[in-house]
Amino acid sequence: MDSPKLKNQLFINNEYIPPKSGHFLTLRNPRDDSILSEQIPIAGKEDVDNAVVVAQTAFKTTWGRLPGVERAKVLLKFADILEENIPLLARLEMLAMGQPIGVAMELAKLGPPVFRYYAGYCDKIYGQMLPEDGNGEYSLVQYQPMGVCAGIAAWNATMIFFAHKVAPALAAGNTFIFKPSEKSPLASLALGDLIKSAGFPPGTINIITGGGETGALLASHMNIRKISFTGSSAAGRKVQQAATASNLKSVTLELGGKSPSIIFDDADMENAVHHSSASFLLNSGQVCVAASRLLVHRKIAESFMDQLKARFEELAGAMGDPESPESYLGPLADRAQTERVLGYFEQARKDGVRFMTGGCKHERGGNYIQPTIMVDGSPDSVTWTEEIFGPALSIRIFDTEDEAIQLANDTSYGLSACVYTSDIARALRVTSLIEAGNIAVNSNYLPGHTVPFGGWKESGNGSREAGLAGLKSFMETKSVLINMKVGPRL
């Protein structure tokens, strides 16, 4: 199949323009490290300032003044256009990060429903009116857009992050500047033509690319009112610090995870094995909510681990060329990520961790890593405590429910968790005690667009994406007191 033509310009004010910085990134194919492009634009200060200015203009004169019903029409049209271009966007994601085309197609399909969902809110952003208090005073509560907002995405599911950040912001009446990761910029840059076709006024959505320096310019910009960031905890801290040091802009952080999965002895074994293998290994384990710490009840541990090992080794056979529909697993995103994962394996061996399967490169070489299961690690082993972000699972055995909960919560992260049991009372009891923002019972956790998504502890800052909470995170609350009596209040 011929590769699509790659965009090599920034998309600002509904036009593709070269970066004023004059600088470009080189992007390599994760499959074989061949060069995909040496012309991925890097947005510098002038470029970011330009994007902010045109976004401010659109907020004050066009998009920000459109009635909700008119905003909804454009969002719905954009959703249709996105849907028509799923094959193109999926292929660009596949090229950039080695995502198998079948997986990329399924993930790209999750974007259009998000825009349709938030289109429904555009003309339903209701305020409140409190009853007259007896002194002739009425109180109104209004929810209003913030202005220019920005989003910085991780590289593992760019189109989902784009939808979850941009759709609610636009529905609320804001304008937006979106920066994908420098590891996966191709699909985002292709969105410019689709944005124009949908009828967004110039400046409403702007797409810029670059590395951490570009992200820092967004986080520290004095005229950006809100920034939503998805990525590592270390990078999230830098975004928070830059936002605080500049204009105290509102920040949403969706950060890393080291999520637990608790398998009780009454769990449906086949279901638990499936989700702990095929579901966990989705996108080669490069998923923020991946349940990478597996806690198994001692009564079923031996049988469960034997079945899990067999399934991992079976799935290793489904690792192949990302362009093949038969491939379920592809390479990691780039050489740096591969070296990072292999570094964890090396440290695990020094720590005395036992590898049930995997633990090295796949026979395909390059950035392909074998699906890996590690056991017998100490509670302070780096492979048990730190996010690896690859096809690597760690297992510990527990005896009691209290022990399982203690092990699950013994982490600085709190993004997601899974609980497998046939006892609904136990499921409700355990989920209420796990310190995580998102929990699935008898399945893996996959974020949706209708309920809030975010993490506890070092996995987030309390603000949420998706659902009504995601919409309100892009709005300011205003209280208005109206005195109907002439004269002083006191």
C-alpha positions as CSV (number, residue, x, y, z in Angstrom):
1,M,0.0,0.0,0.0
2,D,1.3,3.4,-0.9
3,S,2.1,5.7,2.0
4,P,0.0,8.9,2.3
5,K,1.6,12.2,1.6
6,L,2.9,13.6,4.9
7,K,2.1,17.2,6.0
8,N,5.3,19.2,6.9
9,Q,3.7,22.5,8.0
10,L,1.9,23.9,11.0
11,F,-1.8,24.4,10.8
12,I,-2.6,27.9,12.1
13,N,-5.6,30.1,11.3
14,N,-7.0,27.5,8.8
15,E,-3.8,27.5,6.8
16,Y,-0.7,25.3,6.5
17,I,2.3,27.5,7.1
18,P,6.0,26.8,7.5
19,P,7.4,27.2,11.1
20,K,8.9,30.6,11.7
21,S,11.5,28.8,13.9
22,G,12.9,27.3,10.7
23,H,13.5,24.1,12.6
24,F,12.3,20.5,12.0
25,L,12.3,17.1,13.6
26,T,13.2,13.8,12.1
27,L,10.6,11.0,12.5
28,R,11.6,7.3,12.1
29,N,9.5,4.3,11.4
30,P,9.4,2.1,14.6
31,R,9.3,-1.0,12.5
32,D,12.8,-0.7,11.1
33,D,14.2,2.8,12.1
34,S,14.0,4.0,8.5
35,I,13.3,7.7,8.1
36,L,9.7,8.7,7.6
37,S,10.2,12.4,7.5
38,E,13.0,14.9,8.2
39,Q,10.5,17.8,8.0
40,I,8.3,17.6,11.0
41,P,7.9,21.3,11.9
42,I,9.0,22.6,15.3
43,A,6.8,25.5,16.6
44,G,9.0,28.1,18.3
45,K,7.9,31.2,20.3
46,E,6.8,33.2,17.2
47,D,4.7,30.3,16.0
48,V,3.0,29.7,19.4
49,D,2.4,33.5,19.8
50,N,0.8,33.5,16.3
51,A,-1.4,30.6,17.2
52,V,-2.5,32.2,20.4
53,V,-3.3,35.5,18.6
54,V,-5.5,33.9,16.0
55,A,-7.2,31.7,18.6
56,Q,-8.0,34.8,20.7
57,T,-9.4,36.6,17.6
58,A,-11.6,33.5,16.8
59,F,-12.8,33.4,20.4
60,K,-13.7,37.1,20.5
61,T,-15.2,37.5,17.0
62,T,-16.4,34.2,15.6
63,W,-16.4,30.8,17.4
64,G,-16.8,32.3,20.8
65,R,-19.8,34.3,19.7
66,L,-21.6,31.5,17.9
67,P,-24.9,30.3,19.4
68,G,-24.6,26.8,20.9
69,V,-26.9,25.3,18.2
70,E,-24.5,26.6,15.5
71,R,-21.4,25.2,17.2
72,A,-23.2,21.9,17.4
73,K,-23.7,21.8,13.6
74,V,-20.0,22.3,13.0
75,L,-19.0,19.7,15.6
76,L,-21.4,17.1,14.1
77,K,-20.1,17.8,10.6
78,F,-16.6,17.4,11.8
79,A,-17.5,14.1,13.4
80,D,-18.8,12.8,10.0
81,I,-15.6,14.0,8.3
82,L,-13.4,12.3,10.9
83,E,-15.3,9.1,10.4
84,E,-14.9,9.2,6.6
85,N,-11.1,9.6,7.1
86,I,-10.5,6.9,9.7
87,P,-8.5,4.7,7.3
88,L,-6.1,7.6,6.6
89,L,-5.7,8.7,10.2
90,A,-5.2,5.1,11.3
91,R,-2.5,4.5,8.7
92,L,-0.7,7.7,9.8
93,E,-0.8,6.5,13.4
94,M,0.5,3.1,12.3
95,L,3.4,4.7,10.4
96,A,4.4,7.0,13.3
97,M,4.3,4.6,16.2
98,G,4.2,1.0,14.8
99,Q,0.6,0.5,15.9
100,P,-0.9,-2.6,14.1
101,I,-3.3,-1.3,11.5
102,G,-6.2,-3.2,13.0
103,V,-5.6,-1.7,16.4
104,A,-5.1,1.8,14.9
105,M,-8.4,1.5,13.1
106,E,-10.3,0.6,16.2
107,L,-8.7,3.4,18.2
108,A,-9.4,5.9,15.5
109,K,-13.1,4.9,15.5
110,L,-13.4,6.2,19.1
111,G,-12.9,9.8,18.1
112,P,-16.0,10.7,16.1
113,P,-18.5,9.7,18.9
114,V,-16.8,12.1,21.3
115,F,-17.5,15.1,19.0
116,R,-21.1,13.9,18.6
117,Y,-21.5,13.6,22.3
118,Y,-20.3,17.1,23.1
119,A,-22.2,18.6,20.2
120,G,-25.3,17.6,22.2
121,Y,-24.2,19.8,25.1
122,C,-23.5,23.0,23.0
123,D,-27.0,24.4,23.5
124,K,-27.6,22.8,26.9
125,I,-25.0,24.6,29.1
126,Y,-27.5,25.7,31.7
127,G,-26.9,28.1,34.6
128,Q,-28.8,28.4,37.8
129,M,-31.2,30.9,39.4
130,L,-31.6,30.9,43.2
131,P,-34.9,32.0,44.7
132,E,-35.3,35.6,45.9
133,D,-33.9,35.7,49.5
134,G,-36.5,38.0,51.0
135,N,-34.4,41.1,50.7
136,G,-35.1,41.6,47.0
137,E,-31.8,39.9,45.9
138,Y,-31.6,37.3,43.2
139,S,-28.6,35.1,42.6
140,L,-27.5,33.7,39.2
141,V,-24.8,31.2,38.4
142,Q,-23.4,31.1,34.9
143,Y,-20.9,28.8,33.2
144,Q,-18.8,30.5,30.6
145,P,-15.9,29.6,28.3
146,M,-12.4,30.4,29.3
147,G,-10.9,31.6,26.1
148,V,-7.9,30.1,24.4
149,C,-7.2,26.6,25.6
150,A,-4.3,24.2,24.8
151,G,-3.8,20.5,24.8
152,I,-0.6,18.4,24.8
153,A,-1.1,14.7,24.0
154,A,0.9,11.5,24.7
155,W,2.0,9.4,21.7
156,N,0.1,6.2,22.2
157,A,-3.4,7.2,21.2
158,T,-3.3,10.6,19.7
159,M,-6.7,10.7,18.1
160,I,-8.4,9.8,21.3
161,F,-6.6,12.5,23.2
162,F,-7.4,15.0,20.5
163,A,-11.1,14.2,20.8
164,H,-11.2,14.2,24.6
165,K,-9.4,17.6,24.8
166,V,-10.7,19.5,21.8
167,A,-14.4,18.4,21.6
168,P,-15.5,19.6,25.1
169,A,-13.4,22.8,24.9
170,L,-15.1,23.7,21.6
171,A,-18.6,22.8,22.8
172,A,-18.1,25.2,25.7
173,G,-17.2,28.0,23.2
174,N,-13.4,28.0,23.7
175,T,-10.8,28.0,20.9
176,F,-7.9,25.5,20.9
177,I,-4.2,24.9,20.2
178,F,-3.3,21.2,20.0
179,K,0.2,19.7,20.2
180,P,0.6,16.0,19.6
181,S,3.7,14.2,20.9
182,E,6.8,14.6,18.7
183,K,6.7,10.8,18.4
184,S,3.3,10.6,16.7
185,P,2.6,13.9,14.9
186,L,1.4,12.6,11.5
187,A,-2.3,12.1,12.0
188,S,-2.7,15.4,13.9
189,L,-1.0,17.4,11.1
190,A,-3.4,15.8,8.6
191,L,-6.4,17.1,10.5
192,G,-6.0,20.6,9.1
193,D,-7.8,19.8,5.9
194,L,-10.6,18.1,7.8
195,I,-11.0,21.1,10.1
196,K,-11.4,23.5,7.2
197,S,-13.9,21.2,5.4
198,A,-16.0,21.1,8.6
199,G,-16.4,24.8,8.5
200,F,-14.6,25.9,11.7
201,P,-13.8,29.6,11.5
202,P,-10.1,30.4,11.1
203,G,-8.2,30.2,14.4
204,T,-10.8,27.9,16.1
205,I,-8.5,24.8,16.1
206,N,-4.8,25.2,15.5
207,I,-2.3,22.2,15.2
208,I,1.3,22.8,16.1
209,T,4.1,20.2,16.5
210,G,7.4,20.1,18.3
211,G,9.1,18.5,21.4
212,G,9.2,19.5,25.1
213,E,10.3,23.0,24.3
214,T,7.1,23.7,22.3
215,G,5.0,22.2,25.1
216,A,6.8,24.5,27.6
217,L,5.9,27.5,25.5
218,L,2.2,26.6,25.7
219,A,2.3,25.8,29.4
220,S,3.9,29.1,30.2
221,H,2.0,31.4,27.8
222,M,0.3,34.3,29.5
223,N,-2.7,34.4,27.2
224,I,-3.6,30.7,27.3
225,R,-6.3,30.2,30.0
226,K,-6.3,26.4,30.3
227,I,-4.0,23.5,29.4
228,S,-4.8,19.8,29.3
229,F,-1.8,17.5,29.4
230,T,-1.5,13.7,29.0
231,G,1.8,12.1,29.6
232,S,4.3,11.1,32.2
233,S,4.2,12.3,35.8
234,A,7.6,13.9,35.4
235,A,6.5,15.9,32.4
236,G,3.2,16.7,34.1
237,R,5.0,18.3,37.0
238,K,6.9,20.6,34.6
239,V,3.6,21.6,32.9
240,Q,2.0,22.4,36.3
241,Q,5.1,24.4,37.4
242,A,5.1,26.4,34.1
243,A,1.4,27.1,34.4
244,T,1.8,28.3,38.0
245,A,4.8,30.4,37.3
246,S,3.1,32.2,34.4
247,N,-0.6,33.1,34.7
248,L,-1.9,30.4,37.1
249,K,-3.8,28.9,34.2
250,S,-6.1,26.0,34.9
251,V,-4.5,22.6,34.3
252,T,-5.8,19.1,33.8
253,L,-3.2,16.4,34.2
254,E,-3.7,12.8,33.1
255,L,-0.5,11.1,34.0
256,G,1.1,7.7,34.4
257,G,-0.1,4.6,36.1
258,K,1.0,1.4,37.7
259,S,-2.4,-0.1,37.8
260,P,-3.3,-3.2,39.9
261,S,-5.5,-6.1,38.8
262,I,-6.8,-8.4,41.5
263,I,-7.8,-11.9,40.6
264,F,-9.8,-13.6,43.4
265,D,-10.2,-17.3,43.6
266,D,-13.8,-17.2,42.6
267,A,-13.1,-15.3,39.3
268,D,-14.1,-16.6,35.9
269,M,-10.6,-18.0,35.0
270,E,-10.9,-17.8,31.2
271,N,-12.2,-14.2,31.4
272,A,-9.5,-13.1,33.8
273,V,-6.8,-14.8,31.6
274,H,-8.1,-13.1,28.5
275,H,-8.1,-9.6,29.9
276,S,-4.7,-10.1,31.7
277,S,-3.2,-11.1,28.3
278,A,-4.8,-9.9,25.1
279,S,-6.5,-6.8,26.7
280,F,-3.3,-5.9,28.7
281,L,-1.1,-6.3,25.6
282,L,-3.2,-4.0,23.5
283,N,-0.9,-1.5,21.8
284,S,2.0,-3.6,23.0
285,G,1.2,-2.6,26.6
286,Q,1.7,1.1,25.7
287,V,-1.6,2.1,27.5
288,C,-1.8,4.4,30.5
289,V,-4.5,2.3,32.2
290,A,-2.8,-1.0,31.5
291,A,-3.0,-3.2,34.6
292,S,0.6,-4.1,34.8
293,R,0.7,-5.3,38.5
294,L,-1.2,-8.6,38.7
295,L,-2.3,-9.8,42.1
296,V,-3.4,-13.5,42.1
297,H,-5.0,-15.5,44.9
298,R,-2.8,-18.3,46.1
299,K,-5.5,-21.0,45.6
300,I,-5.6,-20.4,41.8
301,A,-2.1,-19.0,41.3
302,E,-0.4,-22.0,39.7
303,S,-3.2,-22.8,37.3
304,F,-3.7,-19.1,36.4
305,M,-0.1,-18.4,35.8
306,D,0.3,-21.5,33.6
307,Q,-2.6,-20.4,31.4
308,L,-1.4,-16.8,31.3
309,K,2.1,-17.8,30.2
310,A,0.7,-20.0,27.4
311,R,-1.5,-17.0,26.2
312,F,1.5,-14.6,26.3
313,E,3.6,-17.0,24.2
314,E,0.7,-17.5,21.8
315,L,0.3,-13.7,21.4
316,A,4.0,-13.4,20.8
317,G,3.3,-15.3,17.6
318,A,0.8,-12.5,16.6
319,M,3.6,-9.9,16.6
320,G,4.4,-8.8,13.1
321,D,4.3,-6.1,10.4
322,P,2.0,-3.3,11.5
323,E,0.6,-3.1,8.0
324,S,-0.7,-6.7,8.2
325,P,-4.3,-7.1,9.4
326,E,-3.1,-10.4,11.0
327,S,-0.7,-8.6,13.4
328,Y,-2.0,-8.0,16.9
329,L,1.3,-6.7,18.4
330,G,3.7,-4.3,16.8
331,P,7.0,-2.7,17.7
332,L,7.4,-0.1,20.5
333,A,7.1,3.5,19.5
334,D,10.8,4.1,18.9
335,R,14.3,3.1,19.9
336,A,14.3,5.2,23.0
337,Q,11.2,3.5,24.3
338,T,12.7,0.1,23.5
339,E,15.9,0.8,25.3
340,R,13.9,2.1,28.3
341,V,12.0,-1.2,28.5
342,L,15.1,-3.3,28.1
343,G,16.7,-1.3,30.8
344,Y,14.0,-2.3,33.2
345,F,14.5,-5.9,32.3
346,E,18.2,-5.6,33.0
347,Q,17.5,-4.0,36.4
348,A,14.9,-6.7,37.2
349,R,17.5,-9.5,36.7
350,K,19.9,-7.7,39.0
351,D,17.0,-7.5,41.6
352,G,16.5,-11.3,41.3
353,V,13.2,-11.1,39.5
354,R,12.2,-14.3,37.7
355,F,11.0,-14.2,34.1
356,M,8.3,-16.7,33.3
357,T,8.4,-15.7,29.7
358,G,9.9,-13.0,27.5
359,G,12.3,-10.4,28.9
360,C,14.2,-9.6,25.8
361,K,13.8,-8.5,22.2
362,H,11.5,-10.5,19.9
363,E,13.2,-12.5,17.1
364,R,12.0,-9.8,14.6
365,G,14.6,-7.5,16.2
366,G,14.4,-3.7,16.0
367,N,11.9,-2.3,18.4
368,Y,10.0,-5.5,18.9
369,I,9.9,-6.7,22.5
370,Q,8.6,-10.1,23.6
371,P,5.5,-10.2,25.8
372,T,6.9,-10.5,29.3
373,I,5.8,-11.9,32.6
374,M,7.9,-11.3,35.8
375,V,7.3,-12.9,39.2
376,D,9.0,-13.1,42.6
377,G,10.1,-9.5,42.6
378,S,10.4,-7.6,45.9
379,P,7.8,-4.9,46.7
380,D,10.4,-2.2,46.0
381,S,11.7,-3.6,42.7
382,V,11.5,-1.0,40.0
383,T,9.6,-3.3,37.7
384,W,6.9,-3.5,40.4
385,T,6.9,0.2,41.4
386,E,7.6,2.1,38.2
387,E,5.6,2.5,34.9
388,I,7.4,0.5,32.2
389,F,5.0,1.3,29.4
390,G,5.6,-1.8,27.4
391,P,4.4,-5.5,27.1
392,A,5.6,-6.3,30.6
393,L,3.5,-7.7,33.5
394,S,4.6,-8.3,37.1
395,I,2.8,-10.8,39.3
396,R,2.5,-11.2,43.1
397,I,0.5,-13.8,45.1
398,F,-1.9,-12.9,47.9
399,D,-3.8,-14.8,50.5
400,T,-6.5,-12.5,51.9
401,E,-8.7,-9.7,50.6
402,D,-7.1,-7.2,53.0
403,E,-3.6,-8.1,51.7
404,A,-4.8,-7.7,48.1
405,I,-6.1,-4.2,48.8
406,Q,-2.9,-3.2,50.7
407,L,-0.8,-4.4,47.8
408,A,-3.0,-2.6,45.2
409,N,-2.8,0.7,47.1
410,D,0.9,0.5,47.8
411,T,1.9,2.8,44.9
412,S,2.3,6.4,44.2
413,Y,-0.1,6.1,41.3
414,G,-3.8,5.9,41.2
415,L,-5.1,5.9,37.6
416,S,-7.0,2.6,37.3
417,A,-7.6,-0.9,38.6
418,C,-9.3,-4.1,37.8
419,V,-11.1,-6.6,40.1
420,Y,-12.1,-10.1,39.1
421,T,-14.6,-11.9,41.2
422,S,-18.1,-13.5,41.0
423,D,-19.1,-12.0,44.3
424,I,-20.8,-8.7,43.7
425,A,-20.6,-7.8,47.4
426,R,-16.9,-8.3,47.3
427,A,-16.6,-6.3,44.1
428,L,-18.4,-3.3,45.6
429,R,-16.4,-3.6,48.9
430,V,-13.0,-3.8,47.2
431,T,-13.6,-1.1,44.6
432,S,-14.7,1.3,47.3
433,L,-11.3,0.8,49.1
434,I,-9.0,0.9,46.1
435,E,-7.2,4.3,45.6
436,A,-7.8,4.9,41.9
437,G,-9.9,7.1,39.7
438,N,-11.1,4.4,37.4
439,I,-12.0,0.8,38.2
440,A,-13.3,-2.1,36.1
441,V,-14.9,-5.2,37.5
442,N,-14.4,-8.4,35.5
443,S,-12.7,-6.7,32.6
444,N,-9.9,-4.3,31.8
445,Y,-10.5,-0.6,32.0
446,L,-11.0,1.2,28.8
447,P,-11.8,5.0,29.1
448,G,-15.0,6.1,27.5
449,H,-16.3,9.5,26.7
450,T,-19.5,9.6,28.7
451,V,-18.0,9.2,32.2
452,P,-15.2,11.2,33.9
453,F,-11.7,10.0,33.5
454,G,-8.7,10.9,35.6
455,G,-6.4,9.7,38.3
456,W,-5.7,10.0,42.0
457,K,-2.3,10.7,43.7
458,E,0.5,11.1,41.1
459,S,-1.7,10.0,38.3
460,G,-3.5,13.3,38.0
461,N,-4.5,16.5,39.8
462,G,-8.2,15.9,40.4
463,S,-9.5,17.6,37.3
464,R,-11.3,15.2,34.9
465,E,-11.7,14.6,31.2
466,A,-14.7,13.1,29.4
467,G,-18.4,13.2,30.5
468,L,-20.0,16.3,31.9
469,A,-17.0,16.9,34.1
470,G,-14.8,17.2,31.0
471,L,-17.1,19.9,29.7
472,K,-17.1,21.9,32.9
473,S,-13.3,21.7,33.2
474,F,-13.2,24.0,30.2
475,M,-15.6,26.6,31.7
476,E,-15.4,29.3,34.3
477,T,-18.2,29.7,37.0
478,K,-19.6,33.1,37.5
479,S,-22.0,34.2,40.3
480,V,-24.2,37.3,39.7
481,L,-26.1,39.0,42.5
482,I,-29.0,41.2,41.4
483,N,-30.5,43.6,43.9
484,M,-34.0,44.5,43.0
485,K,-34.4,47.1,45.7
486,V,-33.0,50.6,45.4
487,G,-30.7,51.6,48.2
488,P,-27.8,50.1,50.3
489,R,-27.7,46.4,51.0
490,L,-26.6,46.9,54.6
